[in-house]
Amino acid sequence: MLLEFKRRAQPSRFAQWTAPVVAFALTLLTGALIFLSLGKDPMAGLYYFFVEPLTAAWSLEEVAVKMIPLAIIAIGLCVCFLSSTWNIGAEGQFIVGALAGSAVPILLPGFDGPLMLPLMMLCGFAGGMAYGLIPATLKVRFGANEILTSLMLVYVAELLLDWLVRGPWRNPEGFNMPESAPFPVSGRVPELPFIDADRLTIALVIAVIAAIVVQFMIRRTIFGFSVRLAGIAPRAAAFAGYDANRTVLLALGVSGGLAGLAGILEVAGPIGQLRPAISPGYGFTAIIVAFLARLSPIGCLAAAFVLSLTYIGGEGAQIAMGLSDKMARVFQGILLFWALVADAFVFYEVRLKRAPAIGPSAEAADA
């Protein structure tokens, strides 16, 4: 017997929106089995991962802080993935955006004033966009696979960041520590007003605005229609007169720009300076966020909140239960696996098909 997958002509909308819930429930079940295999209490493990971060004001604030970059990056990835352009290098675009925006206070120490932060954000967006256009150009001009090129560029960005903070951009008054000078007040993202939170900034508002704008762009503009059509039926898009190469360039440009914006908002916000490591893997986790949100920019806000729980919950479980610091990545990977499995059943009919008989008659027919 063979398994045959046949694409459904009209997938159920109800199934599409319940699939992420089912995937999350299966992730909890799988996580419980992993805790049992490690000799740990599964209920305690799941509590530390997904409940305890919501019980204290400080931990809830940290969840929101980690949610912001995840959401902004995932919103940009939705544009790419909807067009069947596979940007796997958002982590590198995040880093380059942080570097481009940080160049303003580092290279212009005398520059100050209200234009400092907007200029940093503009440079961060432009830096991430330029870095995203590299794999886009390679794909358009030479047919290079954007999955490989965007992924390899991540390591180039990481090494560039490490070289800069240990060399030309290292703080001369930082006791030889590998970090840049702290950004001035005018180069820091302001805290959210009317909320008693030291690390939660207006970047949260920017993430919400980005989600609304990109959702409108995808659903109500010609560019958004071309993106969705290129992803669903590329040949139809070509017959309709949409330029596939232009769609690839714009999709990767927008995605890289939003990743770069997330990068500068991170280093100019909670971190306040450049360091050798400014991301715990936001660019890769945002891929899970985008798929869990069903490639909906608005949905990325909720999905990013769920994934940010794994970061804070993983730290709590590491301290309380003596687990590895890699458990957060394990949960993220499991969640992506079940999300893809759920999608397979939503969009495809799974049938059992009898394998063709192999015998003398079949061999004679082949001959």
Salt bridges, closest charged atoms under 4 A:
GLU62 OE2 - ARG199 NE 2.60
GLU146 OE1 - LYS139 NZ 3.13
ASP162 OD1 - ARG166 NE 2.84
ASP343 OD1 - ARG294 NH1 2.66
GLU349 OE1 - ARG351 NH2 2.97
